[in-house]
Amino acid sequence: MIDWGTATRGAAALAERPEIASGALAAAAARAGRCQNTAFPLSPLPVYAAAAPARAVVPALERYVGLLRRIVEVFRAEPAVRAWYGLGPAAEALVAADPRDDVPVCRLDGYLEQGTERLWLLENNADAPAGTLFTPRVNRIAAETLADAGSPCPQWSDLTFTDEAALLGAVCADPRVGRDPAVAVLALAGAVSAEVEEMVEVFRSAGAHAFVADPRAAKVRAGRAYFDGEPADACWNKVNTAGWRAVVESDPDLVRTWSEAVSGGNLAAANPFGARYAAESKFALALPRDPGFADLFTEEERAVADLVPWSVRVDERTPTPEGNGSLVAELLENPADYVIKQAYDIRGDGVTVGRAAKRSVWRAAVERAVRERLLVQRYVPPAAYPVVRLADKPVVAAMPISFDTYVLGGKVVGFGSKASFHARLNVFRGGRKLAVHVLR
């Protein structure tokens, strides 16, 4: 997947002239505008992906998003599946009220496996955090830095994410949304991120009437949704699912309001409740291969699930991946081989990586996982990439990276990456976002 020749030549060229590259990077970042929800050092060297393998994996990634849609359909149709998720009546009411089964927007978080560069999908986020806007900006910053610094800047293909307004296109693709729509970008008051503010400006520049709205301010009058008196045709929900559950599900009146808003057909949710609750849950990673539900999926759909590392909801009776013993005993004996995940989290807070946890912390995590039937996933060691750190020594360091996919309207629009020495690759945990240029 990685074009190592281009990557190593690019890193060497930048390392030879770090002062020139630093100046070019600062100038390019200033032109681009905000591209961070939290501060992290920008790197001028993109992750260079070779064209052929990147293009070859696209159909499988798009089929996986089709599988996510099937998971939403199964959640809606099967009481046993809803009971397995255990979300409760408020969440189930919201999913039932929202007519869409598809997953119009998502970020598939993945790793290129160390040693093979096989792409594994670790989870899915239906709000594509810091992606649909900031990824194109980071890609442009890297390209302009290389050009201004006189470093090699290979041409990229159409799989490089460059369109800042692509998300608005996905919003307007809903037939319920007309031209020049009123779009509410949802965020909790006092927790409005830079991404939300910038997104509103981009939407406005593209012709939409966009505004920030607190979901708790929603009202429905004559079938139309309003936020503090402002009408909306569509909404883009930037409240993470864990936060949404805490704020909205605790208020029965608010649940009824939102159910009425999306069921009436006058408010199109660009990331529907089925996508947020059923598809985004880490439990969805295990559903197609769960023995109790495997017959709800076709052989082809179960094959698509092979993009995901071995994943299962654990209890005291769960067998090992090989089926030859107790998974609980295996987890305690070989923590380095596994990760434990809560159904919903933010910034990796709900993820415990066995090889990075103290024994006491891991044991407590295993006990909680068994008690709450959390997700256990086989650990995938991420490939490392030469990251240029212009303010550090050494300037070039091999850092583990993610390889994430952005999918809008069922189609791959590009890739993103994060780099970190932390076991959880997250910009809020000392990581940094990298450009990804898919070469021609």
C-alpha positions as CSV (number, residue, x, y, z in Angstrom):
1,M,0.0,0.0,0.0
2,I,2.8,2.5,0.9
3,D,5.0,3.8,-1.8
4,W,8.3,3.4,0.1
5,G,10.6,4.8,-2.6
6,T,8.6,8.1,-2.7
7,A,8.3,8.2,1.0
8,T,12.0,7.8,1.8
9,R,13.1,10.2,-0.9
10,G,10.7,12.8,0.4
11,A,11.7,12.4,4.0
12,A,15.4,12.7,3.1
13,A,14.8,15.9,1.0
14,L,12.9,17.6,3.9
15,A,15.5,16.5,6.5
16,E,18.3,18.1,4.5
17,R,16.6,21.5,4.7
18,P,14.4,21.6,7.8
19,E,14.6,25.5,8.1
20,I,13.3,26.0,4.6
21,A,10.6,23.4,5.1
22,S,9.5,24.9,8.4
23,G,9.0,28.3,6.8
24,A,7.1,26.8,3.9
25,L,4.9,24.7,6.3
26,A,4.0,27.7,8.5
27,A,3.0,29.8,5.4
28,A,0.9,26.9,3.9
29,A,-0.8,26.4,7.3
30,A,-1.7,30.1,7.6
31,R,-3.2,30.1,4.1
32,A,-5.3,26.9,4.8
33,G,-7.1,28.1,7.9
34,R,-7.9,26.0,10.9
35,C,-7.4,22.3,10.6
36,Q,-7.2,21.1,14.2
37,N,-9.6,20.6,17.1
38,T,-6.6,20.3,19.4
39,A,-3.0,21.5,18.8
40,F,-0.6,19.0,17.2
41,P,2.6,19.5,15.1
42,L,1.9,19.4,11.4
43,S,4.2,17.3,9.2
44,P,5.1,18.3,5.7
45,L,5.5,14.7,4.5
46,P,2.3,12.9,3.4
47,V,1.7,9.2,3.7
48,Y,2.3,8.2,0.1
49,A,-0.1,5.4,-1.0
50,A,0.7,3.5,-4.2
51,A,-2.1,3.9,-6.7
52,A,-2.7,0.2,-7.6
53,P,-3.2,-1.3,-4.1
54,A,-5.2,1.7,-2.9
55,R,-7.6,1.5,-5.8
56,A,-7.8,-2.3,-5.5
57,V,-9.1,-2.1,-1.9
58,V,-11.8,0.5,-2.7
59,P,-14.5,-2.0,-3.8
60,A,-14.1,-4.0,-0.5
61,L,-14.3,-0.9,1.6
62,E,-17.5,0.2,-0.2
63,R,-18.9,-3.3,0.3
64,Y,-18.2,-2.9,4.0
65,V,-20.3,0.2,4.2
66,G,-23.0,-1.8,2.4
67,L,-22.6,-4.4,5.3
68,L,-23.1,-1.6,7.8
69,R,-26.4,-0.7,6.1
70,R,-27.4,-4.4,6.4
71,I,-26.6,-4.3,10.1
72,V,-28.9,-1.3,10.5
73,E,-31.7,-3.2,8.7
74,V,-31.2,-6.2,10.9
75,F,-31.2,-4.1,14.0
76,R,-34.5,-2.5,12.9
77,A,-36.1,-5.8,12.0
78,E,-34.9,-8.3,14.6
79,P,-36.0,-8.0,18.3
80,A,-33.2,-10.4,19.3
81,V,-30.6,-8.2,17.7
82,R,-31.9,-5.2,19.5
83,A,-31.8,-7.1,22.8
84,W,-28.2,-8.2,22.0
85,Y,-27.2,-4.5,21.6
86,G,-29.1,-3.6,24.8
87,L,-29.4,0.0,24.0
88,G,-32.8,0.5,25.7
89,P,-36.1,2.1,24.7
90,A,-34.9,5.7,24.0
91,A,-32.3,4.7,21.5
92,E,-34.5,2.1,19.9
93,A,-37.3,4.7,19.5
94,L,-34.9,7.1,17.7
95,V,-33.7,4.4,15.3
96,A,-37.3,3.3,14.6
97,A,-38.3,6.9,13.9
98,D,-35.5,7.7,11.4
99,P,-36.4,6.2,8.0
100,R,-32.9,5.8,6.7
101,D,-31.0,2.5,6.9
102,D,-28.0,3.6,5.0
103,V,-24.7,5.0,6.4
104,P,-24.3,8.1,4.2
105,V,-21.1,9.3,5.9
106,C,-18.5,7.4,7.8
107,R,-14.8,7.1,8.6
108,L,-13.5,3.6,8.7
109,D,-10.6,3.6,11.1
110,G,-7.9,1.1,10.0
111,Y,-4.3,-0.1,10.4
112,L,-1.9,-1.3,7.8
113,E,-0.6,-4.4,9.5
114,Q,3.1,-4.3,10.3
115,G,5.0,-6.5,8.0
116,T,2.3,-7.2,5.5
117,E,0.5,-3.8,5.0
118,R,-2.8,-5.6,4.9
119,L,-5.5,-3.1,5.6
120,W,-7.6,-4.0,8.7
121,L,-10.7,-2.1,9.7
122,L,-10.9,-1.6,13.5
123,E,-14.1,0.5,13.8
124,N,-16.4,2.9,12.1
125,N,-17.4,6.5,13.1
126,A,-20.6,7.9,11.6
127,D,-19.6,11.5,12.3
128,A,-16.2,11.2,10.5
129,P,-14.5,13.2,13.3
130,A,-12.1,15.9,12.1
131,G,-12.1,14.4,8.7
132,T,-14.4,15.6,5.9
133,L,-13.1,19.2,6.3
134,F,-9.7,19.0,8.0
135,T,-8.3,16.1,5.9
136,P,-8.5,18.0,2.6
137,R,-6.9,21.0,4.3
138,V,-4.0,18.9,5.7
139,N,-3.5,17.3,2.3
140,R,-3.3,20.8,0.7
141,I,-0.9,22.1,3.4
142,A,1.5,19.2,2.7
143,A,1.4,19.7,-1.1
144,E,2.0,23.5,-0.9
145,T,4.8,23.0,1.7
146,L,6.6,20.6,-0.6
147,A,6.2,22.9,-3.6
148,D,7.4,26.0,-1.7
149,A,10.3,24.1,-0.1
150,G,11.5,22.8,-3.5
151,S,11.0,19.2,-2.4
152,P,9.6,16.5,-4.7
153,C,5.8,16.7,-4.9
154,P,4.4,13.8,-6.9
155,Q,1.1,14.2,-8.6
156,W,-1.8,12.7,-6.7
157,S,-4.8,10.7,-8.0
158,D,-8.5,11.3,-7.5
159,L,-8.4,9.1,-4.4
160,T,-6.7,11.9,-2.6
161,F,-9.3,13.7,-0.5
162,T,-9.3,17.4,-1.6
163,D,-12.9,18.6,-1.6
164,E,-13.8,20.6,1.6
165,A,-17.4,20.8,0.6
166,A,-17.9,17.1,-0.1
167,L,-19.9,16.6,3.1
168,L,-22.4,19.2,2.0
169,G,-22.9,17.2,-1.2
170,A,-23.7,14.1,0.9
171,V,-26.2,16.1,3.0
172,C,-27.9,17.4,-0.2
173,A,-28.0,14.0,-1.8
174,D,-31.0,13.2,0.4
175,P,-34.1,13.7,-1.8
176,R,-35.8,15.4,1.1
177,V,-33.2,18.2,1.0
178,G,-33.7,20.9,-1.6
179,R,-31.3,23.4,-3.1
180,D,-29.7,26.0,-0.8
181,P,-30.8,24.0,2.3
182,A,-30.9,25.2,5.9
183,V,-28.4,22.9,7.7
184,A,-28.1,22.7,11.5
185,V,-24.7,21.5,12.6
186,L,-25.3,20.0,16.0
187,A,-23.0,20.6,18.9
188,L,-23.6,21.1,22.6
189,A,-23.4,24.6,23.9
190,G,-20.0,25.3,25.4
191,A,-18.4,22.4,23.4
192,V,-18.4,23.8,19.9
193,S,-15.2,22.6,18.2
194,A,-13.1,24.4,15.6
195,E,-14.3,21.8,13.1
196,V,-17.9,22.7,13.7
197,E,-17.3,26.5,13.3
198,E,-15.2,25.9,10.1
199,M,-17.8,23.5,8.7
200,V,-20.5,26.1,9.1
201,E,-18.4,28.6,7.1
202,V,-17.7,26.1,4.4
203,F,-21.3,25.2,4.0
204,R,-22.3,28.9,3.8
205,S,-19.6,29.5,1.2
206,A,-21.2,26.7,-0.8
207,G,-24.6,28.3,-0.7
208,A,-26.3,26.6,2.3
209,H,-27.8,28.5,5.2
210,A,-25.8,26.8,7.9
211,F,-25.8,27.4,11.6
212,V,-24.6,25.8,14.9
213,A,-27.5,24.3,16.9
214,D,-27.7,22.7,20.3
215,P,-29.8,19.5,19.9
216,R,-31.5,20.3,23.2
217,A,-33.0,23.4,21.5
218,A,-34.9,21.3,19.0
219,K,-38.7,21.9,18.5
220,V,-41.2,20.7,16.0
221,R,-44.0,22.9,14.7
222,A,-46.3,21.9,12.0
223,G,-43.9,19.1,11.0
224,R,-40.9,21.4,10.6
225,A,-37.9,21.3,12.9
226,Y,-36.6,24.4,14.5
227,F,-33.6,25.2,16.7
228,D,-34.1,28.3,18.8
229,G,-36.6,29.5,16.2
230,E,-34.4,28.8,13.2
231,P,-35.8,26.3,10.7
232,A,-33.7,23.4,9.4
233,D,-34.1,21.1,6.4
234,A,-31.2,18.9,7.4
235,C,-28.8,18.3,10.3
236,W,-25.3,17.1,10.7
237,N,-24.8,15.6,14.2
238,K,-21.3,16.4,15.6
239,V,-22.2,15.3,19.1
240,N,-20.4,12.1,19.7
241,T,-22.7,9.1,20.4
242,A,-21.6,8.7,24.0
243,G,-22.3,12.3,24.7
244,W,-25.6,12.2,22.8
245,R,-26.8,9.3,24.8
246,A,-26.0,11.0,28.1
247,V,-27.7,14.3,27.1
248,V,-30.6,13.3,24.9
249,E,-31.7,9.9,26.1
250,S,-32.0,11.1,29.7
251,D,-34.8,13.5,28.6
252,P,-38.0,11.7,27.5
253,D,-39.5,14.9,26.0
254,L,-36.3,15.5,24.0
255,V,-36.4,11.9,22.7
256,R,-40.0,12.4,21.6
257,T,-39.1,15.7,19.9
258,W,-36.3,14.1,17.9
259,S,-38.4,11.1,17.0
260,E,-41.0,13.5,15.6
261,A,-38.4,15.6,13.9
262,V,-36.9,12.8,11.9
263,S,-40.0,10.7,11.3
264,G,-42.0,13.6,9.7
265,G,-39.7,13.7,6.7
266,N,-38.9,17.4,7.1
267,L,-35.6,17.0,8.8
268,A,-33.0,14.9,7.0
269,A,-30.3,13.6,9.3
270,A,-27.1,13.3,7.3
271,N,-25.8,10.7,9.8
272,P,-29.1,8.9,10.7
273,F,-29.8,7.3,14.1
274,G,-29.4,3.8,12.6
275,A,-25.9,4.7,11.5
276,R,-25.1,6.3,14.9
277,Y,-26.5,3.7,17.2
278,A,-26.3,0.4,15.3
279,A,-23.5,0.7,12.7
280,E,-21.2,2.9,14.8
281,S,-21.4,0.6,17.9
282,K,-18.2,-1.5,18.4
283,F,-20.6,-4.4,18.9
284,A,-21.4,-4.2,15.2
285,L,-17.9,-5.4,14.5
286,A,-18.8,-8.8,16.0
287,L,-22.5,-9.2,14.8
288,P,-22.0,-10.8,11.4
289,R,-19.9,-13.6,12.8
290,D,-21.8,-14.1,16.0
291,P,-23.1,-17.7,15.9
292,G,-26.5,-16.5,17.1
293,F,-27.0,-14.1,14.1
294,A,-24.7,-15.4,11.3
295,D,-27.7,-16.7,9.4
296,L,-29.1,-13.2,9.1
297,F,-26.2,-12.4,6.8
298,T,-25.3,-13.9,3.4
299,E,-22.0,-15.7,2.8
300,E,-20.8,-12.7,0.8
301,E,-21.7,-10.3,3.7
302,R,-19.8,-12.4,6.2
303,A,-16.8,-12.5,3.8
304,V,-16.8,-8.7,3.8
305,A,-16.6,-8.8,7.6
306,D,-13.2,-10.4,7.2
307,L,-11.8,-6.9,6.8
308,V,-12.2,-6.7,10.6
309,P,-9.8,-8.5,12.9
310,W,-11.4,-11.3,15.0
311,S,-13.9,-9.6,17.2
312,V,-16.4,-11.0,19.8
313,R,-18.6,-9.9,22.7
314,V,-17.1,-11.7,25.6
315,D,-18.7,-13.6,28.5
316,E,-17.5,-16.4,30.8
317,R,-18.4,-19.1,28.1
318,T,-16.7,-17.4,25.1
319,P,-14.1,-19.7,23.5
320,T,-10.7,-18.5,22.1
321,P,-10.4,-17.6,18.4
322,E,-9.2,-21.2,17.8
323,G,-12.1,-22.6,19.8
324,N,-9.8,-24.7,22.1
325,G,-10.3,-23.0,25.5
326,S,-11.6,-20.1,27.5
327,L,-11.2,-16.6,26.0
328,V,-11.2,-15.1,29.5
329,A,-8.2,-17.3,30.5
330,E,-6.5,-16.4,27.2
331,L,-7.0,-12.7,27.8
332,L,-5.4,-12.9,31.2
333,E,-2.5,-15.0,29.9
334,N,-1.8,-13.2,26.7
335,P,-2.9,-9.5,27.0
336,A,-0.5,-8.4,24.3
337,D,-2.7,-10.1,21.7
338,Y,-6.0,-8.3,22.4
339,V,-7.9,-5.0,22.8
340,I,-11.0,-4.4,24.8
341,K,-13.6,-1.9,23.5
342,Q,-16.7,-0.3,24.9
343,A,-19.6,0.1,22.5
344,Y,-19.2,3.9,22.2
345,D,-16.4,6.2,23.2
346,I,-14.5,9.3,22.2
347,R,-10.8,9.9,21.6
348,G,-10.0,6.3,22.6
349,D,-11.2,6.6,26.1
350,G,-13.2,3.4,25.9
351,V,-10.3,1.3,24.5
352,T,-7.9,-0.7,26.6
353,V,-4.9,-2.1,24.7
354,G,-3.5,-5.2,26.4
355,R,0.1,-4.7,25.6
356,A,0.1,-1.1,26.9
357,A,-1.8,-1.7,30.1
358,K,-0.5,-2.6,33.6
359,R,-1.5,-6.1,34.7
360,S,-3.8,-4.8,37.3
361,V,-5.5,-2.4,34.9
362,W,-5.9,-5.2,32.3
363,R,-7.3,-7.6,34.8
364,A,-9.9,-5.0,35.8
365,A,-10.7,-4.3,32.2
366,V,-11.2,-8.1,31.5
367,E,-13.5,-8.4,34.5
368,R,-15.5,-5.4,33.4
369,A,-15.6,-6.8,29.8
370,V,-17.1,-10.1,31.0
371,R,-19.5,-8.4,33.3
372,E,-20.8,-6.0,30.6
373,R,-20.2,-8.2,27.6
374,L,-17.8,-5.7,25.9
375,L,-16.0,-6.3,22.6
376,V,-12.7,-8.1,22.5
377,Q,-10.7,-7.7,19.3
378,R,-7.5,-9.3,18.1
379,Y,-4.7,-6.7,18.3
380,V,-3.2,-5.6,15.0
381,P,0.3,-4.1,15.1
382,P,0.3,-0.9,12.9
383,A,2.9,-0.3,10.3
384,A,5.3,2.6,11.0
385,Y,6.0,5.4,8.6
386,P,8.8,8.1,8.4
387,V,7.2,11.2,10.0
388,V,9.0,14.5,9.5
389,R,9.1,16.4,12.8
390,L,10.7,19.8,11.9
391,A,10.8,21.0,15.5
392,D,12.3,17.8,17.0
393,K,15.5,15.7,16.9
394,P,15.8,13.5,15.0
395,V,13.8,15.2,12.3
396,V,12.6,11.9,10.9
397,A,11.1,9.3,13.1
398,A,9.4,6.0,12.3
399,M,6.0,6.3,14.0
400,P,3.0,3.9,14.0
401,I,0.2,5.2,11.8
402,S,-3.4,4.6,11.1
403,F,-4.9,4.4,7.6
404,D,-8.4,5.6,7.7
405,T,-11.0,5.7,4.9
406,Y,-13.7,8.4,4.3
407,V,-16.8,7.2,2.6
408,L,-19.6,9.5,1.5
409,G,-22.8,8.3,-0.2
410,G,-21.3,4.8,-0.2
411,K,-18.3,5.9,-2.2
412,V,-14.7,6.2,-1.0
413,V,-13.6,9.8,-1.4
414,G,-10.1,9.5,0.2
415,F,-8.0,8.5,3.1
416,G,-6.5,10.0,6.2
417,S,-3.9,9.0,8.8
418,K,-2.8,9.6,12.4
419,A,0.6,9.0,13.8
420,S,1.6,8.5,17.4
421,F,3.9,6.6,19.7
422,H,1.0,6.1,22.0
423,A,-0.8,2.7,21.9
424,R,-4.0,4.5,21.0
425,L,-3.4,6.5,17.8
426,N,-5.3,9.7,18.6
427,V,-4.4,13.4,18.2
428,F,-5.8,14.0,21.7
429,R,-3.2,11.5,23.1
430,G,0.0,13.1,21.7
431,G,-0.6,12.1,18.1
432,R,-0.7,14.1,14.9
433,K,-2.7,14.0,11.7
434,L,-0.9,13.3,8.5
435,A,-1.8,14.0,4.9
436,V,-2.4,11.0,2.7
437,H,-1.6,11.4,-1.0
438,V,-2.6,8.5,-3.2
439,L,-0.2,8.7,-6.2
440,R,-1.1,8.4,-9.9
